[in-house]
């Protein structure tokens, strides 16, 4: 399972030469950190120091040292973190419920949408998921096991929690502390509270997490700490910094079912069965449910909501679903048929995605018979599932379904990616930048700023013209300095040319927009051109 997941996660991280979401900030900040030797408060050029804690930058920087600064090495820490999450989930599930549940939990988690996406994305979220999962797994084992090794495992949980603070900040404490605190409140048992070893554990937590922030205070004063703890955490939560997202309270609950697709349809069934058998719930099972529920409630109160905030609860979801599937053959006939129906529904969802890839192939101009390969794989998986379920073996069908998801995804990459890379503009635009140029992006093209800068030689400087909606300042800068060039959208070129008739197109590249090969792009493909404009030298 782990080896198969490694193939899946590593499949395109070097080929996909575009950073999506916030990848470019970590990529460029880490590259500047390595080149300038400033490892204390790494950040992208248009971010303030301590915009994010340093551990993600440090790991990406170490990857650059080993593998060079490129797209793949930027994403490598997230891949390794995802592999470790799978290993921890397997270890925890085996300890609580046996190997079958462990294997199913790994299969479910590795093939879920959001986990698969962020396992190959150079952001801090998968590393946070690793730290939260490791910490909660240690506390769950410590609270449910009376063996001599329990004390050491609990202390490791505090170390993992400290690493989470160095990855993402106080949110790691909230994600771990809320379910543990609620569990202790429900138990009302001092003996169980002693198992947490609060004094020694907190001392260890402070010893691993506090020194970094103390060094920042000694060298840079209180301003970076105030900006991070108040601005990037408290004020982000309340919407005071980035503004409210305008999403309703229930947004994340609804988003979860898309993020954990296709397996999320099992969750309601699993919760129903667990509630029905609530007479004898294990403390570990209850804690895993609190892990899931407390995070959804916490982030639902946030004014600034993003769907991927729920990535750290995906392991809990897999741990809740896995026992349902593993034990389905021992259920009543109605319950067993319900689980089988959900498995078939998941397979049909994968077939629908494979059919959607045919539209993507048409948009990208892939007309060879190879374009039907994802559909063939999905149909073969569906047929194999029918055979397994007809023989009344439910839980092995889970492996078939997970393998179908993964192989369908890999074949979609095989079919679509060679053509789609022609519409990733950053490397082409960067290759056209003359030496010693001052590079700008228009407000409309600002999403590509850090991506282009990552492909330029040091000092990797590309300035966004933020707030310059009419391109007045951009036109003035280009006119006043012959070495200035700009990355713009093609639709902006006529108005800029009216302001400065001497402007010329230096290079251009087609794109479907910044965001990668996504369902939105397939549903509504809007091809456009990015232009690099400047003056003849």
C-alpha positions as CSV (number, residue, x, y, z in Angstrom):
1,X,0.0,0.0,0.0
2,X,2.7,2.4,1.0
3,X,4.8,1.6,-2.1
4,X,1.8,2.1,-4.4
5,X,1.0,5.4,-2.7
6,X,4.6,6.5,-3.3
7,X,4.3,5.9,-7.0
8,X,1.0,7.9,-7.0
9,X,2.3,10.8,-5.0
10,X,5.6,11.1,-6.9
11,X,4.1,10.6,-10.4
12,X,4.1,14.2,-11.6
13,X,5.8,16.4,-9.1
14,X,8.8,17.1,-11.4
15,X,6.8,17.4,-14.6
16,X,4.1,19.8,-13.4
17,X,6.0,23.0,-13.7
18,X,3.5,25.4,-12.2
19,X,2.8,26.3,-8.6
20,X,-0.8,26.4,-7.5
21,X,-2.5,27.8,-4.4
22,X,0.3,29.1,-2.1
23,X,3.0,26.8,-3.4
24,X,5.0,29.6,-5.0
25,X,5.3,31.5,-1.7
26,X,7.0,28.6,0.0
27,X,9.1,27.7,-3.1
28,X,10.4,31.2,-3.6
29,X,10.8,32.0,0.1
30,X,12.8,28.8,0.6
31,X,15.0,29.5,-2.4
32,X,15.8,33.0,-1.2
33,X,16.5,31.5,2.3
34,X,19.1,29.1,0.9
35,X,20.7,31.6,-1.4
36,X,20.8,34.5,1.1
37,X,21.6,32.3,4.1
38,X,18.8,33.8,6.2
39,X,17.2,30.8,7.8
40,X,15.6,32.7,10.8
41,X,12.5,34.3,9.2
42,X,12.2,33.0,5.6
43,X,9.5,34.5,3.5
44,X,8.6,35.4,0.0
45,X,9.5,38.9,-1.3
46,X,6.0,40.3,-0.9
47,X,5.4,38.7,2.6
48,X,6.5,40.1,6.0
49,X,9.0,38.2,8.1
50,X,7.3,35.3,10.1
51,X,4.3,35.2,7.8
52,X,4.5,31.5,8.4
53,X,6.7,29.5,10.9
54,X,10.0,28.2,9.5
55,X,9.8,24.4,9.6
56,X,8.2,24.1,6.1
57,X,10.8,26.4,4.6
58,X,13.6,24.6,6.4
59,X,12.5,21.2,5.0
60,X,12.1,22.6,1.5
61,X,15.5,24.3,1.8
62,X,17.1,21.0,2.9
63,X,15.4,19.4,-0.2
64,X,17.0,22.1,-2.4
65,X,20.4,21.3,-0.9
66,X,20.0,17.7,-1.7
67,X,18.2,17.7,-5.0
68,X,18.6,21.3,-6.4
69,X,16.0,24.0,-6.5
70,X,13.2,22.7,-8.8
71,X,9.5,22.0,-8.8
72,X,9.9,18.4,-7.7
73,X,12.3,19.0,-4.8
74,X,9.9,21.8,-3.6
75,X,7.1,19.2,-3.3
76,X,9.2,16.4,-1.9
77,X,8.7,17.2,1.8
78,X,4.9,17.0,1.4
79,X,5.2,13.7,-0.4
80,X,7.3,12.3,2.5
81,X,5.0,13.8,5.1
82,X,2.0,12.1,3.3
83,X,3.8,8.7,3.4
84,X,4.5,9.1,7.1
85,X,0.8,10.0,7.8
86,X,-0.2,6.7,6.1
87,X,2.3,4.8,8.2
88,X,1.0,6.4,11.4
89,X,-2.6,5.7,10.4
90,X,-1.8,2.1,9.8
91,X,0.1,1.8,13.1
92,X,-2.8,3.3,15.0
93,X,-5.5,1.3,13.3
94,X,-3.6,-2.0,13.7
95,X,-3.1,-1.2,17.4
96,X,-6.8,-0.5,17.9
97,X,-8.6,-2.8,15.5
98,X,-6.2,-5.1,13.6
99,X,-4.3,-5.3,10.3
100,X,-7.4,-5.5,8.1
101,X,-8.7,-2.2,9.4
102,X,-5.2,-0.7,9.1
103,X,-4.9,-1.6,5.4
104,X,-8.4,-0.4,4.6
105,X,-7.7,2.9,6.4
106,X,-4.5,3.4,4.4
107,X,-6.3,2.6,1.1
108,X,-9.1,5.0,1.9
109,X,-6.9,7.9,3.0
110,X,-4.4,7.6,0.1
111,X,-7.1,7.6,-2.5
112,X,-9.2,10.4,-1.1
113,X,-9.3,13.7,-3.2
114,X,-7.9,16.3,-0.8
115,X,-5.2,14.1,0.7
116,X,-4.0,13.0,-2.8
117,X,-3.9,16.6,-4.0
118,X,-2.0,18.0,-1.0
119,X,0.4,15.0,-0.9
120,X,1.9,16.6,-4.1
121,X,1.6,20.2,-3.2
122,X,4.4,22.4,-1.7
123,X,2.5,23.8,1.2
124,X,2.6,23.5,5.0
125,X,-0.8,21.7,5.3
126,X,0.4,18.1,4.8
127,X,3.2,18.7,7.3
128,X,0.6,20.0,9.8
129,X,-1.5,16.9,9.1
130,X,1.6,14.8,9.9
131,X,2.2,16.6,13.2
132,X,-1.4,16.5,14.3
133,X,-1.9,12.9,13.3
134,X,1.3,11.8,15.1
135,X,0.5,13.8,18.2
136,X,-3.1,12.5,18.5
137,X,-2.1,8.9,17.7
138,X,0.4,9.0,20.5
139,X,-2.2,10.4,22.9
140,X,-4.8,7.9,21.8
141,X,-2.4,5.0,22.4
142,X,-1.3,6.5,25.7
143,X,-4.8,6.8,27.0
144,X,-5.9,3.4,25.8
145,X,-2.8,1.4,26.7
146,X,-1.4,0.6,30.2
147,X,1.8,-0.9,28.9
148,X,5.2,0.2,30.1
149,X,5.9,2.0,26.8
150,X,2.9,4.3,27.2
151,X,4.8,7.1,28.9
152,X,7.3,7.4,26.2
153,X,4.7,7.4,23.5
154,X,2.8,10.2,25.2
155,X,5.9,12.3,25.4
156,X,6.5,11.8,21.7
157,X,3.0,13.3,21.2
158,X,4.1,16.5,22.8
159,X,7.2,16.7,20.6
160,X,5.0,16.2,17.5
161,X,2.7,18.9,18.8
162,X,5.7,21.3,19.1
163,X,6.7,20.5,15.5
164,X,3.1,21.3,14.5
165,X,3.5,24.8,16.0
166,X,6.8,25.3,14.1
167,X,4.9,24.3,10.9
168,X,1.7,26.2,11.2
169,X,1.5,28.0,14.6
170,X,-1.1,27.8,17.4
171,X,-3.7,26.1,15.2
172,X,-1.8,22.8,15.8
173,X,-2.4,23.2,19.6
174,X,-6.1,23.8,18.9
175,X,-6.5,20.8,16.6
176,X,-4.9,18.5,19.2
177,X,-6.0,20.2,22.4
178,X,-9.7,20.4,21.6
179,X,-10.4,16.6,21.1
180,X,-8.1,15.7,24.0
181,X,-9.7,18.3,26.3
182,X,-13.2,17.1,25.4
183,X,-12.3,13.5,26.0
184,X,-10.9,14.3,29.4
185,X,-14.0,16.3,30.3
186,X,-16.1,13.3,29.3
187,X,-14.0,10.8,31.3
188,X,-13.8,12.9,34.5
189,X,-11.0,10.6,35.8
190,X,-7.9,11.9,37.4
191,X,-6.1,8.6,36.7
192,X,-6.6,9.1,33.0
193,X,-5.5,12.7,33.3
194,X,-2.2,11.5,34.8
195,X,-1.6,9.4,31.8
196,X,-1.2,12.6,29.8
197,X,1.9,13.6,31.9
198,X,1.0,17.2,31.6
199,X,3.9,18.8,33.5
200,X,6.7,16.8,31.8
201,X,4.9,16.9,28.5
202,X,4.4,20.7,28.5
203,X,8.0,21.2,29.5
204,X,9.0,19.1,26.5
205,X,6.6,21.0,24.3
206,X,8.0,24.4,25.4
207,X,11.6,23.1,25.1
208,X,11.1,22.2,21.4
209,X,8.8,25.1,20.3
210,X,9.8,28.1,22.3
211,X,13.5,28.6,21.5
212,X,12.8,29.6,17.9
213,X,10.4,32.3,18.9
214,X,12.8,33.5,21.6
215,X,15.6,33.8,19.0
216,X,13.3,35.8,16.7
217,X,12.5,38.1,19.6
218,X,16.1,38.6,20.5
219,X,17.2,39.4,16.9
220,X,14.1,41.1,15.4
221,X,12.1,42.4,18.3
222,X,8.4,41.9,19.1
223,X,7.0,43.1,15.7
224,X,7.4,39.8,13.8
225,X,5.9,37.8,16.8
226,X,3.0,40.3,17.1
227,X,2.3,40.1,13.3
228,X,2.4,36.2,13.4
229,X,0.4,35.4,16.6
230,X,-2.1,38.2,16.3
231,X,-2.3,39.0,12.6
232,X,-1.8,35.6,10.9
233,X,-3.7,33.6,13.5
234,X,-6.2,35.5,15.7
235,X,-7.1,38.3,13.2
236,X,-7.2,35.8,10.3
237,X,-9.7,33.7,12.3
238,X,-11.9,36.7,13.0
239,X,-11.6,38.1,9.5
240,X,-9.8,41.3,10.6
241,X,-6.8,40.8,8.2
242,X,-8.0,39.0,5.1
243,X,-11.6,39.8,5.5
244,X,-14.5,37.5,5.9
245,X,-14.8,34.8,3.2
246,X,-18.5,35.3,2.9
247,X,-19.1,31.6,3.4
248,X,-21.9,30.4,5.6
249,X,-21.3,28.5,8.9
250,X,-22.1,25.2,7.2
251,X,-19.6,25.7,4.4
252,X,-16.8,23.4,5.7
253,X,-19.2,20.7,6.6
254,X,-20.4,20.6,3.0
255,X,-16.9,21.1,1.6
256,X,-15.7,18.1,3.6
257,X,-17.9,15.7,1.5
258,X,-16.2,17.0,-1.6
259,X,-12.7,17.0,-0.1
260,X,-12.9,13.4,1.2
261,X,-14.5,12.1,-2.0
262,X,-15.4,9.5,-3.0
263,X,-15.1,7.9,0.5
264,X,-17.1,10.6,2.2
265,X,-20.4,8.9,1.3
266,X,-19.4,6.1,3.8
267,X,-19.1,8.5,6.7
268,X,-22.8,9.0,7.4
269,X,-23.2,5.2,7.4
270,X,-20.2,4.7,9.7
271,X,-21.5,7.4,12.1
272,X,-24.9,5.8,12.1
273,X,-23.6,2.3,13.0
274,X,-21.3,3.8,15.7
275,X,-24.2,5.7,17.2
276,X,-26.4,2.6,17.1
277,X,-23.8,0.7,19.0
278,X,-23.1,3.6,21.4
279,X,-23.8,1.4,24.4
280,X,-20.1,0.2,24.4
281,X,-18.0,2.9,22.7
282,X,-14.3,2.6,23.2
283,X,-12.4,5.6,24.5
284,X,-10.1,5.5,21.4
285,X,-13.1,5.5,19.0
286,X,-14.7,8.4,20.8
287,X,-11.5,10.4,20.6
288,X,-11.2,9.8,16.9
289,X,-14.7,11.1,16.4
290,X,-13.9,14.1,18.5
291,X,-10.8,14.6,16.4
292,X,-13.1,14.9,13.3
293,X,-16.0,16.8,14.8
294,X,-14.1,19.4,16.9
295,X,-12.0,20.6,13.9
296,X,-15.1,21.0,11.7
297,X,-16.8,23.0,14.4
298,X,-13.7,25.1,15.2
299,X,-13.1,26.2,11.6
300,X,-16.8,26.7,11.0
301,X,-16.7,29.6,13.5
302,X,-13.8,31.2,11.6
303,X,-14.7,34.2,9.5
304,X,-12.1,33.2,6.9
305,X,-12.9,29.7,5.7
306,X,-10.9,27.6,3.2
307,X,-11.8,24.0,2.3
308,X,-8.3,22.6,2.8
309,X,-8.3,23.6,6.5
310,X,-9.9,20.2,7.1
311,X,-7.0,18.2,5.7
312,X,-5.7,17.4,9.3
313,X,-9.0,15.5,10.0
314,X,-8.8,13.3,6.9
315,X,-6.9,10.6,8.9
316,X,-9.7,10.5,11.5
317,X,-12.3,10.1,8.7
318,X,-10.4,7.1,7.3
319,X,-10.1,5.6,10.8
320,X,-13.9,6.0,11.3
321,X,-14.8,4.4,7.9
322,X,-12.3,1.5,7.9
323,X,-13.9,-0.6,10.7
324,X,-17.3,-0.3,8.9
325,X,-15.9,-1.7,5.7
326,X,-13.7,-4.3,7.4
327,X,-16.6,-5.7,9.4
328,X,-19.4,-5.4,6.8
329,X,-19.5,-9.1,6.1
330,X,-20.6,-9.7,9.7
331,X,-23.5,-7.2,9.6
332,X,-27.1,-8.0,8.8
333,X,-28.1,-8.5,5.2
334,X,-29.6,-5.0,4.9
335,X,-26.5,-3.4,6.4
336,X,-24.2,-5.5,4.2
337,X,-26.1,-4.6,1.1
338,X,-25.9,-0.9,2.0
339,X,-22.1,-1.0,2.3
340,X,-21.9,-2.8,-1.1
341,X,-24.2,-0.2,-2.6
342,X,-21.9,2.6,-1.4
343,X,-18.8,0.8,-2.8
344,X,-20.6,0.6,-6.2
345,X,-21.6,4.2,-6.0
346,X,-18.0,5.2,-5.4
347,X,-17.0,3.2,-8.5
348,X,-19.6,4.9,-10.6
349,X,-18.3,8.3,-9.4
350,X,-14.8,7.3,-10.6
351,X,-16.3,6.2,-13.9
352,X,-17.9,9.7,-14.2
353,X,-14.6,11.4,-13.6
354,X,-12.9,9.1,-16.2
355,X,-15.6,10.1,-18.7
356,X,-15.0,13.8,-17.8
357,X,-11.4,13.3,-18.8
358,X,-12.6,12.7,-22.4
359,X,-13.8,16.3,-22.4
360,X,-10.5,17.4,-21.0
361,X,-8.7,15.4,-23.8
362,X,-10.8,17.2,-26.4
363,X,-10.0,20.6,-24.9
364,X,-6.3,19.8,-24.9
365,X,-6.4,18.3,-28.4
366,X,-5.6,14.7,-27.4
367,X,-7.3,12.7,-30.1
368,X,-5.3,9.4,-30.0
369,X,-7.0,6.2,-28.8
370,X,-5.0,6.6,-25.6
371,X,-7.6,9.1,-24.4
372,X,-10.0,6.2,-23.7
373,X,-7.5,4.5,-21.3
374,X,-8.9,6.1,-18.0
375,X,-12.4,5.0,-19.0
376,X,-11.2,1.5,-19.7
377,X,-9.5,1.3,-16.3
378,X,-12.6,2.6,-14.5
379,X,-14.8,0.1,-16.3
380,X,-12.4,-2.7,-15.5
381,X,-12.4,-1.7,-11.9
382,X,-16.2,-1.6,-11.9
383,X,-16.4,-5.1,-13.4
384,X,-14.0,-6.5,-10.9
385,X,-15.9,-4.9,-8.0
386,X,-19.1,-6.6,-9.3
387,X,-17.3,-10.0,-9.2
388,X,-16.0,-9.4,-5.7
389,X,-19.3,-8.2,-4.3
390,X,-21.2,-11.0,-6.1
391,X,-19.1,-13.5,-4.1
392,X,-20.1,-11.7,-0.9
393,X,-16.6,-10.5,0.0
394,X,-17.0,-6.9,0.9
395,X,-13.8,-5.7,2.4
396,X,-11.4,-6.9,-0.4
397,X,-13.5,-4.9,-2.7
398,X,-12.1,-1.8,-0.9
399,X,-8.7,-2.5,-2.2
400,X,-10.0,-2.9,-5.7
401,X,-11.8,0.4,-5.5
402,X,-8.8,2.2,-4.1
403,X,-6.6,0.7,-6.8
404,X,-9.1,1.7,-9.4
405,X,-9.1,5.3,-8.2
406,X,-5.3,5.5,-8.2
407,X,-4.8,3.8,-11.6
408,X,-7.5,5.9,-13.2
409,X,-5.7,9.0,-11.8
410,X,-2.4,7.8,-13.1
411,X,-3.8,7.1,-16.6
412,X,-5.4,10.5,-16.7
413,X,-2.0,12.0,-16.0
414,X,-0.5,9.8,-18.7
415,X,-3.1,11.0,-21.2
416,X,-3.5,14.6,-20.3
417,X,-0.3,15.9,-18.8
418,X,2.0,15.8,-21.9
419,X,-0.4,18.2,-23.6
420,X,-1.3,20.2,-20.6
421,X,2.3,21.1,-19.8
422,X,2.3,23.2,-23.0
423,X,-0.2,25.5,-21.2
424,X,2.0,26.1,-18.1
425,X,3.4,29.5,-18.9
426,X,5.9,30.4,-16.1
427,X,9.0,28.7,-17.5
428,X,8.4,30.0,-21.0
429,X,7.8,33.6,-19.8
430,X,10.9,33.4,-17.6
431,X,13.0,32.2,-20.4
432,X,12.2,35.3,-22.4
433,X,13.2,37.8,-19.7
434,X,16.4,39.7,-20.9
435,X,19.3,39.9,-18.4
436,X,19.4,42.8,-16.0
437,X,15.7,43.5,-16.5
438,X,13.3,45.0,-13.9
439,X,10.2,42.7,-14.0
440,X,6.7,43.6,-13.1
441,X,3.3,41.9,-13.4
442,X,0.1,43.7,-14.0
443,X,-2.6,43.4,-11.3
444,X,-4.5,41.0,-13.6
445,X,-1.4,38.7,-14.1
446,X,-0.2,38.9,-10.5
447,X,-0.9,35.2,-9.8
448,X,2.1,34.3,-11.9
449,X,4.6,36.7,-10.2
450,X,6.3,34.3,-7.8
451,X,6.1,31.4,-10.3
452,X,8.0,33.5,-12.9
453,X,10.4,34.7,-10.2
454,X,11.2,31.1,-9.2
455,X,12.5,30.5,-12.7
456,X,14.7,33.6,-12.8
457,X,18.3,33.9,-11.6
458,X,18.9,35.6,-8.2
459,X,17.6,37.9,-6.8
460,X,14.4,36.5,-8.3
461,X,12.7,39.9,-8.3
462,X,9.2,40.3,-9.8
463,X,7.1,43.1,-8.5
464,X,3.3,42.9,-8.5
465,X,1.5,46.2,-9.4
466,X,-1.1,45.7,-6.7
467,X,-4.1,48.1,-6.9
468,X,-3.1,49.3,-10.4
469,X,-6.3,48.2,-12.1
470,X,-6.0,50.6,-15.0
471,X,-2.2,49.9,-15.5
472,X,-1.4,53.6,-15.1
473,X,1.6,53.0,-12.8
474,X,2.8,50.0,-14.9
475,X,2.7,52.0,-18.1
476,X,4.7,54.9,-16.4
477,X,7.3,52.5,-15.1
478,X,7.7,50.8,-18.5
479,X,8.0,54.2,-20.2
480,X,10.5,55.7,-17.7
481,X,12.9,52.7,-17.7
482,X,13.9,50.9,-20.9
483,X,15.0,47.9,-18.9
484,X,11.6,47.4,-17.4
485,X,9.4,44.6,-18.7
486,X,6.0,43.3,-17.6
487,X,4.0,40.1,-17.6
488,X,0.4,40.9,-18.6
489,X,-2.7,39.3,-20.0
490,X,-3.2,39.6,-23.7
491,X,-6.4,41.5,-23.2
492,X,-4.4,44.3,-21.4
493,X,-2.0,44.8,-24.3
494,X,-4.1,47.2,-26.5
495,X,-4.7,49.7,-23.7
496,X,-1.0,49.6,-22.7
497,X,0.0,50.1,-26.3
498,X,-2.1,53.2,-26.4
499,X,-0.3,54.6,-23.4
500,X,3.1,53.6,-24.9
501,X,3.2,52.9,-28.6
502,X,6.8,51.7,-28.4
503,X,6.0,48.6,-26.4
504,X,6.7,45.3,-28.0
505,X,5.8,41.7,-27.2
506,X,9.0,39.9,-26.2
507,X,7.5,36.4,-25.7
508,X,4.1,34.8,-25.1
509,X,2.6,31.6,-23.7
510,X,-0.9,30.1,-23.7
511,X,-2.6,29.2,-20.5
512,X,-5.9,28.0,-19.1
513,X,-5.4,30.3,-16.1
514,X,-3.6,29.9,-12.8
515,X,-4.9,26.9,-10.9
516,X,-3.9,23.9,-12.9
517,X,-5.8,21.1,-14.5
518,X,-9.0,21.2,-12.4
519,X,-12.7,20.4,-12.7
520,X,-13.4,24.2,-13.1
521,X,-11.0,24.4,-16.0
522,X,-12.5,21.3,-17.7
523,X,-16.1,22.5,-17.1
524,X,-15.4,26.0,-18.5
525,X,-12.1,26.1,-20.4
526,X,-11.0,29.6,-21.1
527,X,-7.7,29.7,-23.0
528,X,-5.7,32.9,-22.9
529,X,-2.3,34.3,-23.5
530,X,0.3,35.7,-21.2
531,X,2.5,38.3,-22.8
532,X,6.0,39.5,-21.8
533,X,6.1,43.1,-23.0
534,X,8.9,45.7,-23.0
535,X,11.0,47.9,-25.3
536,X,13.5,47.0,-28.1
537,X,17.0,47.3,-26.7
